[in-house]
């Protein structure tokens, strides 16, 4: 049977995560002060951020299938994502290092393929996560500018004040909105509408029910990302070989429950899908912003309350962004083996045992990186769908490739840690790999017909291009000097 095994011959005074890190060849450099699985979980939960992910891509689900895709598609994506998470949690328990998938892929691939596996996985992770942070933050800023017109510096100050006063309890925001919006709204959808209405009026020439449904799944799959942060924080977590896996699994599970509640609550305020998606409405076609605005305007004659609700989402975006930068900085720190240019610099820690340089690097990439182009300049639904698909597929390819190594090359040599799926590990792992392969195809399908240069989904081209660049760098240069994860404990 799967689950957590008992303590493995360690004395009570020895932290099991730190002991395991030493066995893996690394000395303790970061401050190990996340004293419980709850704190490790909080990082991943903040990055998944159902408020951020659902709010920024609600239009996708509403356009492709409506409330049926939103309500049922969330659970479809959630169940299969849990399979991915369970497999990752098992590997995390065996290899609790901040490198996460970068390190895992090297260990699972074996000596011959370790350098290439860790090179591909590490770069896919870094680039995809940076793109997801950008999409979530920028997409929200569009309707925030439309509805509030708040100066950015003032908004930052407000967000920091709220962060300090709430302790980052983003779950409270989900509960407030999922209850408040349908209660305040004077026009509510019927339960039959919420659970049975299938929207085929997408305006993009797609009429097949199955096709529409799978396109709408992108909202759910995109939202439930970032739970690998629990692995990246393991070198700072007490008993990381136990609490790291707990963080991954609980972040996914609790996000599924809270996310479904949020979707359900908001969907009860959906009565006119074409109007919510119309660019002529008050929010320029941003469905959730319009739902919030109309709910309060219909009840109180003013949409100000809806703008305040958007402020709650903005705070969640802030938490999501800061947690993501924290997680990514640990990835940059873990590339201590020369995978990134100036690796020794990003690996340095300050007197407080925090990778300051890596943190600054990730923060500046998110703020000023060349990929930061306003989404309004993309000009179409097709372009936004492609960007979301690229980020989602790129990230899940990194997840699935590592799990694939676990169920193939290392199926007979893998030694589980305290958390083990037991005899179910192979089955769950293959389900995870097949699911990622499936969505990689589905999210690459055209999202508008007839297919032209303007409506073509460039996702497969972009993903292939990304992999080609990473692989080309490997063939031209990196294969001559990069050897994969290297121990920093001197013999």
Number of C-alpha atoms within 10 A of each C-alpha: 9 12 11 17 12 8 11 9 7 10 9 8 6 10 16 22 26 24 17 20 21 15 13 18 14 19 16 15 15 22 14 19 11 18 14 17 21 16 17 29 25 22 29 31 31 29 30 28 30 30 27 26 28 25 24 27 26 22 21 25 27 27 26 31 26 29 26 22 29 28 22 17 22 25 18 14 21 23 15 19 24 21 21 25 25 24 32 27 30 31 29 32 28 24 28 33 30 28 26 26 30 31 26 26 32 24 24 26 21 15 11 10 16 20 25 21 25 29 27 18 26 24 22 24 23 19 15 21 23 21 20 26 21 22 23 23 20 19 20 21 19 17 22 19 13 15 21 13 11 12 9 11 9 10 15 15 11 13 20 15 12 14 17 9 10 11 8 19 14 23 18 13 17 23 15 14 21 22 15 17 26 22 16 19 21 15 16 19 15 14 12 8 17 23 18 15 14 20 21 19 16 20 12 17 13 17 14 9 13 10 16 22 23 18 23 27 25 26 29 30 23 23 28 27 24 26 26 27 31 33 34 30 30 33 29 25 28 21 24 35 31 27 30 34 34 24 30 30 25 21 30 25 18 14 23 24 14 19 29 23 18 24 21 20 22 25 28 22 24 26 16 9 17 16 14 24 21 14 13 10 13 16 23 17 18 24 29 25 24 23 23 27 25 25 26 22 18 14 14 14 10 13 19 17 18 22 20 15 19 23 17 21 24 21 24 28 28 21 24 29 24 17 22 26 25 21 27 27 27 31 30 25 28 26 28 22 17 18 21 17 9 11 17 14 16 25 23 17 17 11 9 9 14 19 23 19 19 25 20 14 15 24 20 12 15 21 11 11 13 8 12 14 13 14 17 11 8 12 11 12 14 18 20 19 22 22 20 22 28 25 26 26 27 27 25 26 20 25 25 24 18 28 27 23 20 27 20 14 14 16 14 9 10 14 13 17 21 19 24 23 20 13 10 12 20 18 13 20 27 20 16 27 23 14 18 24 16 11 21 21 12 16 24 21 18 22 24 18 12 13 12 10 8 13 17 18 24 21 25 18 12 17 20 14 12 18 16 12 12 17 17 12 13 18 12 9 11 18 15 9 11 17 20 25 25 15 15 14 12 7 5
